[in-house]
Amino acid sequence: MAWVYYDALLAVPPANLNRSLGGYQPEIPITRESMLNANGRRRSATRMRMWRVFREFDRTGEERIRAVYEKIDRWSRLALQALSNHELLQHLQDVMNEGVAFAPASMCANASAGVWLDMPDKLLEKVVRGRGRALTAGLMAGSGGVVSADHGFRLYDLARVTQQEEAARAYLLSEPVDPQGWKDLPPASPFRAAFREFLREFGHRAVYEVDVMTPRWSEDPTYLLDQILALMTMARYPIQGMRRGAAGRQQRPS
């Protein structure tokens, strides 16, 4: 993947990509000569074309993502058990086709974030050497809108709701806890409503979710319930951290 990003997409040095992924992979060495030869000029031209792709995605991506979510919402209402084998196979093919069609947009969404963040990193690094990335992270802290982080913060929200609802606490403390037992909470239960909304938005996620055989959270929310129970005593801290991050972005140098 590091070589594809460098040689075919964005001319991103493998060291940079490796750092963004946590630095766990062996680094592909790149010489200065290879960056300036004919292949280097080709990579620079490719990078400019990808910039145009990213700019176009920034203009249209939100609408494309919304359209996919609307289709998924319709699919989620299908009574799959009522479908014939042929209909079920056709539905699976439709889902796979949609996934393949959306994959380039998904990769643009993932990659463009790193591309734009790279610019303040480099700018700040010139001003305060050795602290560019840390300062960028501080500026972004608590900004919200990061889906992969949002469901984590939402678990803290659910833990806070649980603290305030006796029926929800009793349910989570029952042994063994029934993964679908939250549906039996009273209709007016705040936890029941909040957990249903959480699964509507994030129920397609899972632990080891790349494996299609792994149950989704909407199918087996045991992991989520365990996390909510563990977080019940510390639900206030991450939200305070988000607020501190948001307040820090508003500060001006004195």
PyMOL commands that set and color helices and strands:
alter all, ss='L'
color gray80, all
select helices_A, chain A and resi 2-9+14-20+32-36+38-76+80-82+85-127+132-140+147-163+166-173+181-184+190-202+222-234+237-250
alter helices_A, ss='H'
color red, helices_A
deselect
rebuild
show_as cartoon
